[in-house]
Amino acid sequence: MSTQTKTQAWQARFDSLRSNKLFETLVISIIVVSALMIGVKTYPLAPLATQVIVVLDWAITFFFLTEISVRFLGESDKKRFFHSGWNVFDTLIVVVSLIPIEDSELALIGRLVRIFRVLRMVSIIPELRTLLNSLLAAMPQLAYVMLMMFIIFYIYAAVGSTFFASINPDLWGDIAISMLTLFRVMTFEDWTDVMYETMTIYPLSWAFYLSFIFLSAFAFLNMIIGIVVNVLEEEHQRQAKEEARAAGEPTLTELRDEIRGLKVLLESRRH
């Protein structure tokens, strides 16, 4: 058996392993354990428990190193492995986790990197990747909605600071504080207390709050939800088309084109 044949055989084995559902379940389970350990570390622990957690942490790190190695070795084109942003992210997290910086000045960075290992759940589960990709794809459209929301916030904050600063400077003292107060109103966090306080001086100030809530909480937030849902649906359709092409099945668009072509052919034969 030649060296190339042996290499291809090992590559096929690693590819089969990384595609194995049991292996994926094991990886997800280890990520969950890693997340639980992060939460446990926030509690006061006995010295023995601390030592056990340190050992488990290093064991999890080496498991992740093995897992990323299996994924790399199972890739037929090694150069394309790092074309994926998720693969780059996973590799950086694993490599930085291997650096022994617990007792150095960079210990805080080491802890942060281990916290971000929980995000590897997104790179492992395709459905979570789809959600995040949809959110990123929606960002250009969301930017305009967010800009309009900022304009509305700014206008209402300026009005609130002008009229209500003398009533409660802690809530309306300047435009920055006023925008924070408006965010509280938009999230319905005791917003009626804020409204009733200003209504003692300006009885019609309820219109200020109700119009702001209608624009921000009802109109613009629903627009954001609608954009994200629309992009998510487009992402699902794109993935369905890619899966259909990979399986050699015609897509809905291709079927429609074929039906149109058949109609044109039948009409031409009639004439």
Buried (B, 14 or more C-beta within 10 A) or exposed (E): EEEEEEEEEEBEEBBEBBEEEEBBEEBBEBBEEBBEBBEEBEEEEEEEEEEEBEEBBEEBBEBBBEBBEBBBBBBEEEEEBEEEEBBEBBBEBBEBBEEEBEEEEBEEEBBEBBEBBBBBBBBBBEEEBBBBBBBEBBEEBBEEBEEBBEEBBBEBBEBBBEBBBEBBEEBBBEBEBBBEBBEBBBEEEEBEEBBEBBBEEEEEBBEBBEEBBEBBBEBBBEBBEEBBEEBBEEBEEEEEBEEBEEEEEEBEEEEEEEEEEEEEEEEEEEE
